[in-house]
């Protein structure tokens, strides 16, 4: 089994959908995939919780599958979505000066993929 950490920085839904699809595909193929929501992508957090948002069902499937590792605490704070992340019960990642550490994932054997 391979392990992948999908760091998504891009806040464009057309990019984000590929992260969601790939995480589920990797999991279905027996790999471990973790989505780390970073940078401008944290702006999507409130919309992802809305049932009428186009990515909601894929987001929900990933949450249920356990592929969502969490959200960058510093970026969510800066972009005003921290409370929305908390309301969804998302893990706030902040082990590197308020941001998630890629090195931490590498140390745990994850291959880093950025979007």
PyMOL commands that set and color helices and strands:
alter all, ss='L'
color gray80, all
select helices_A, chain A and resi 13-28+39-48+56-65+73-78+82-87+102-107
alter helices_A, ss='H'
color red, helices_A
select strands_A, chain A and resi 3-8+32-37+68-72+92-93+111-114
alter strands_A, ss='S'
color yellow, strands_A
deselect
rebuild
show_as cartoon
